[in-house]
Amino acid sequence: MYREKFRRRLPKPLDELRGPTHGVVDLRLHVAWSGMTSYDLGKPRQRMGLYRTVLHEGLYDDLPRYLNQDLLLELWPVLRTLVGRSVRAVWEDAFPQLASRTRAAA
């Protein structure tokens, strides 16, 4: 049931993720309800934090707004270790290219 919550939020194809690749991103309150609300994509730790937060808290419409397919693919080998097991499993099951990036990075 917990995984289903994340599964319902997934974009259909990964290329729907057309969010920003640079600049400062301000998250809506329902996504960033605790902690930071602004993230500078030029700072690696903040970029990773943004992606982690959106993957956990973002709703269906938030994912294409805040996430970018190319950045997600680039960050995934490390990002997958920072997200919960359910989030990781749902995303890797839905998008095999994420799992293959992890194997290629190993």
C-alpha positions in Angstrom: 0.0 0.0 0.0 2.9 2.4 0.8 4.5 1.7 -2.5 1.2 2.3 -4.3 1.3 5.9 -3.0 4.5 6.5 -4.9 3.5 4.4 -7.9 0.4 6.6 -8.5 2.6 9.7 -8.6 4.9 8.5 -11.4 5.1 10.1 -14.8 4.0 7.9 -17.6 7.2 8.2 -19.6 10.4 9.5 -17.9 10.8 12.2 -20.5 7.8 14.1 -19.0 10.3 15.3 -16.4 11.2 18.6 -17.9 12.0 20.6 -14.8 14.8 23.1 -14.4 18.5 22.2 -14.8 19.9 25.4 -13.3 19.0 28.3 -11.1 17.1 28.4 -7.8 14.0 26.3 -7.4 11.4 27.3 -4.8 9.2 24.4 -3.8 5.5 24.7 -2.9 4.6 24.3 0.7 2.9 20.9 0.3 6.2 19.5 -1.0 8.6 21.3 1.3 6.5 21.3 4.4 9.5 20.9 6.7 12.9 22.3 6.2 14.3 24.1 3.2 12.0 25.5 0.5 14.6 27.0 -1.9 17.3 24.9 -3.6 20.2 26.2 -5.8 20.7 23.6 -8.6 24.3 24.8 -9.0 25.1 23.4 -5.6 25.4 19.6 -5.7 24.1 19.0 -2.1 21.1 21.2 -2.6 20.4 19.6 -6.0 20.4 16.2 -4.4 18.3 17.5 -1.5 15.7 18.9 -3.9 15.4 15.6 -5.8 15.2 13.6 -2.6 12.4 15.9 -1.3 10.4 15.9 -4.5 10.6 12.1 -4.9 9.3 11.6 -1.4 6.8 14.5 -1.0 5.9 15.6 -4.5 2.6 14.8 -6.1 1.9 13.7 -9.7 1.9 17.3 -11.0 5.0 18.3 -9.0 7.3 15.7 -10.6 7.4 17.2 -14.2 7.6 20.7 -12.7 10.6 20.1 -10.4 12.5 17.1 -11.8 14.5 16.9 -15.0 15.0 13.6 -16.8 18.7 14.1 -17.6 19.5 15.3 -14.0 17.5 12.4 -12.5 19.5 9.9 -14.6 22.8 11.6 -13.7 22.0 11.7 -10.0 20.3 8.3 -9.6 23.3 6.1 -8.7 23.8 8.2 -5.6 20.3 9.5 -5.1 18.9 5.9 -4.9 20.9 5.4 -1.7 19.3 8.6 -0.2 15.7 7.7 -0.8 13.6 5.1 1.0 13.5 1.6 -0.2 9.9 2.0 -1.4 10.7 5.0 -3.5 13.7 3.3 -5.0 11.9 0.1 -5.8 8.9 1.9 -7.4 11.1 4.1 -9.6 13.5 1.4 -10.7 10.6 -1.0 -11.4 8.8 1.6 -13.6 12.0 2.9 -15.3 14.6 0.2 -16.0 17.0 2.8 -17.3 17.4 4.0 -13.7 18.4 0.5 -12.5 20.8 0.1 -15.5 22.5 3.4 -14.7 23.2 2.0 -11.2 24.7 -1.1 -12.6 26.8 0.8 -15.1 28.1 3.1 -12.3 29.1 0.2 -10.1 
